[in-house]
């Protein structure tokens, strides 16, 4: 199963003189996407950065050697490119001197690849993030009604491609993903020696999904200092396991100005971290799962469809709160997420007075499709 929305966008950018960079965690379908884009593999040179021989070759390669490697082929794909030393400069040679070659690099960590490419490939690349499959893509795959009926299942098991295509075997797949792939990237790329501390931190973050997090409180829980907590969270974010949502503050004195919430890119990974696959109808954390799901899916939707906006939550010291804000083209939109709303959500008075032009809407399972599919 491939990312058709992203496939169409990337296809439009091929052979226009720029490298294509695909970033995302392992097992999100990056390689499958490229096989779909380039079905004629006879015209493709595939290099795997995990191969020591490839690492040795590419890290020191010059322009003439690139021409020998490519021969008459017109597409160069470098998988796990972050494993190769000097990768930015080596790729720059291709984009600058092999004008008829389309270069594509894949990375599973923003540590090595994005940072190394920023300067050498300035103005020479299109960069795309690949997430687990999205609600929109699954609707396109088998229809809205079928996907809507799977909502409670998705809240628990998420959208990783192998999870979606392995009905009945989701738990095993998710445990393999977390143990063999995601933790491997986090520990390897982050150079982390205290493996148990990272595990404790990740579980603590999973239990605090949708809540404000305090680095100092997390430090006490994990048994490390607050600066180390912040650096570990940065590592988890760069490996596409979690993402941060900052607080919004513009007018009120009592608005929180330096707080943050943390969410997981995928509900299934979040639940695997705490080993909890209890069905949605029986969960005590269903509100957190719903909030995480809708925000992550909105993020995918915005990214794939080119809707650029700033994302926040809003809260005051008096505990008045709004789950999610988007600011785009000077317009502020506020959203409350309710899985089982007992009564309609109301916009906090302080917020309404401070931002009278803001749109406010409640998102529930009865109307979420507009939030995730609408323009």
N, C-alpha and C positions, 0 to 999 in steps of 0.2 A: 504494500500500500504506500503510495507516494503523496507528496505534498503538491497537489495540482495547482493551487493558487500561486505558490512560489515558483513552480516549474514554468508557468506562463510568463511571470515577471522576469526570470533569469533568461529565458529564451529570447526575450526582446533585447537583452543587453549583450548578446553574444557577438563576437567579432566586430566590436566597436573600439578596439584599441585599449581596453582596460581589463585588468585581472578581475575574476570573480572570486570572492572570498566567502566561504560558508562556515559559520561558527555555530556550535551547538553541542550539547552533551552527547556522549556516545549513545548509539542505538535509537536516535531520533529519525533516522531515514536519510541521512545526508548522501551516503553512497548509492542507495536505491534511487534517489532523485537524479543523480548524475547519470546512472545507467539508463534512466528514462529519457534524459535530455540527449544522450549520445548513444543511441542504439547501435550505430555502426562502429563497433569497437575496433575495427581494423584501422580506423583513422585516429585512434586515441593512444597516447602513451600514459599508462597508469603507473605511478610510483607510490610506494607505501613508506611513509616516514618512520614506521616502527621497525623497518628492515635496516640493520646496521650497515649493510652494503650501500643502500640508498642514502643513508645519512652521510657516509664517508664520501660518496660520489658528489652529491649535490652541494654539500657544504663548501667545496672548493672549486666547483665547476666554473668554467669561463664561457664566453659567448660561442666560440668555435666548438667547444665540446657540447654545448646545448644543441647546436645545429646537427652534430653527429647523432646525438640521442634522439632527436626528433625525426631526422630523415625527411621523408615526404609527408609525415603525419602532421595534422593541423591542430590537434587538441592535446594539451598537457594537463593531466590531473595529478595533483600531489595530495595524497591522503595523509592525515595525521602530520601535517606540515610543521606543527609546533615542535616536533622532535628533532628538527634539522637545524644545526648551527648556521648562522648567517643567512637564514632563509629569505629575509627581506631583500638583501642585496642580490642573492641568486635569482629571485623572481623578478627583480628590477631589470636584470639583463634580458630576460625573455620579453617583457613588455616594451623595452626600449629598442631592442635590436632584432627580434623575431616578430615583425609586424603582422605576419600572416598566421601567427599561432595564437589560439585562445588559451589562456592560462586560467586554471581553476585550482584553488587551494582549499583544503578542508581542515578544520581544526576543532578539537573537542575541548579546548581550553582557551579562554581569552588571555591567560597569563602570557604564554609564549608567543602565540601567533599574532594577535591583534597589536600587542605592544611592539613586536619586532617589525611589523609592516607599516606602522603609522608614518614613520619618516621616509623610509626608502620608497614607498609606493604612494606618497602623497599625490593626489590628483590622477593616480593610475589604477584605481580599483573601485569596484562596487562591492560593498560588504552587506551580507545578509545573515540574519540570525534564524536558525531553524529550531523550532520548538517541537515538543510532542505533537501529535495530530490534534487538530482543533475541531470544535463543534461544527463550524462552518464546513470544513472539509468532509466530516462524516455525514452531514446533511446532504452535501453534494454526492456522496458515495452511495447512500441507500435511502435518502429521503428524510424529510423532517419528522414525520410521524414515527418512523422506526427509531430515529435517534432520540427523539423526545421520550419515547418509552424506555430508553436505556439510561435516562438521566440518573436515577438512583444508583445504577451500576457504575457509571462514570464517576460519581462523587466518591466512590470507594476505591476504584481500581485505576482511574485516570485514562490517559490517552497515549501512552507509549505504543508505537506501532506493533511490537511483538505481543504486548498485552491485548491490544484490540483484536489481533488475529489469532489469539490462543484462548478461545472461550473455554472455561472450565479449568484452565491451567494458569490463571492470572497470578495467584500467590507465588508459585514457584518462579515464574518469570520475573516478578518484581523483586523477589529476594535475590535472584541472580544479578539483576541490574544494580541493585544497591551494593551488594557485597563485592561483585567482581568488576564492575565498571565505574560506578560513580565514586565510591570510596577510593578506588585505585587512582583516579584522576586527581581527586582532592589531595590525597596524601603524597602522590608523586610530584605534581606540579607545585604544590604548596611547600614541599620540603618539610613536612610535618613529622616530627619524631614521636610526639605524645599522641599516639593513635586513639587511645581511650578517651582523652580529653575532647577530641573532635567528635567522637561518637556521642559523648554525653551532651555536648553543646548542640549537636544536630537534633537530638531527641528533645532537649529543652525548647528549642525553637519550634519543633513540631507541635509540642503541647501549648505553645503560646501563639499559634497561628491566628492572625487577626487581632491580636492584642498589642498594645505598646510594649516595646522591649527596652529594658535598661541594661546597658553593657555592664554596669557595676553589679547589678543583681545577678546577671548571668555569670559573671566572674566568680561570685560566691558559690553559685550552684555547681559550676564546673571545677573550681579549684585552681583557677589561673587568674592573672591580672586582667583588668578591663581593656588595656591596649592589645593584649593577645587575643581577647575575645573579638575585638573589632577587626583585627587582621584575619582571624579565622573566618569571620562572616564575609569579609571581602573575598577570601579564597572561595568560599561556597558560592558566592554570587558569580565570580568569574568562571566557575565550572558549571554554571547554569543549573544549579540545584535550587537556589532561593533567589529572591529579589526583594529589595527594600522599597518601602513607600514612605516618603517624608511627610511631615506635617505641613499644613498650609497656614500661612500667617501674613496678613496684610494690613489689617485695621485695628483689631482689638488688642488691648494690653494683656488680657488674660488668655489669649490664644497660646497654645504650646508652639514654641518656635524651633526647637531642636530635637523633636522626638521622631520616632520612626516605628513603623510596623514591618513585619517580615512575613512574606508568603513563599510558598513553594511553586515552582513552575508546573508541578504535576501533583494532583491529589494522591495518585497511587504511590508515588515515591514518599510522600509525607506519611501515608499510612503504613508503608513498609518499614519506615524508620522506627515507628513505635509499635510495630507488629500488631496492628489492629485493623482487621478486615471485617469487622462486624457490619452487617447490612445497614444501609442508611436509615431504615425505619426504626432501628433499635439503638441508634447512637445518641450519646449525650453531647457529642461535639458536632452535631449536624449543622449548627449555625456557622461554626468556623469552617467546616468543609464547603458549605454553600458559598460563603464569602470568598474563600480561596479559589474555588472553581470559577466563579463569575469574573473575578478580577483577572485571573490568569487567562481566561478565554477572551476577555475584552482586550488584553494586551496583545494576544496573538492576532485578533481581528484587526486592531489598529496597525500593527506592524505589517501584516500581509497586504492590507488594502491601502497603505500609505496615508493613514489618518494620524497626523502628528499632533501630539498634545502633551502637556505636562500633567503628571499624576500625583495626587496627594490624598491624605485623609485630613479631617479637621476635628479638633478637640480643644476644649478650654480647661482651665484649672478647676472649674466647677463641674467637670465630667460631662459637659454637653458635647455630643459627638455626631459626626457624619462619617459613614464608612469610607466613602470614596468621592474624590473630586477630579474633574478633568478641566483643564484650562486650555482653550484653543482659540486663536484669533481674537483674543480679548474677551471671550465668553466663558463664563464659569458655570459648570454643570455639576450638581450634587446628587449623589445616589445613596440610598439605604438598601441593604440586602436582607431580606427576610425569607427564610425557608418555610416556616410555619407561622405566618403573621396572625396574631390573635386580634390585633387591631391595626388600622392603617398607621404607617409611620408619619410623624409630623416633623416639619422642619423646625429646628431649634430657633427660638425667638431671637437670640443673640446673633445667629448667623443670618436670619432673614433681615434683620435691621442693618447689619453691617454690609450685606451683599444683596440688596433688594432686586437686582436684575438677574440673579442666578436662577437657573432652572433646577427644580427639585423633583426627584422621581423615586418611587419605591420599586425595587426589582425582586420579583418572586418567581417561583416555578410556573406561575400562570401567565407571565408576560416577558420572561427573560429572552425569548427569541428575538424580540425587537432590539434589545440591547446588544446582542451578539451578532445579529445578521443585518440590522438596519443600516442605512447610510448616515 
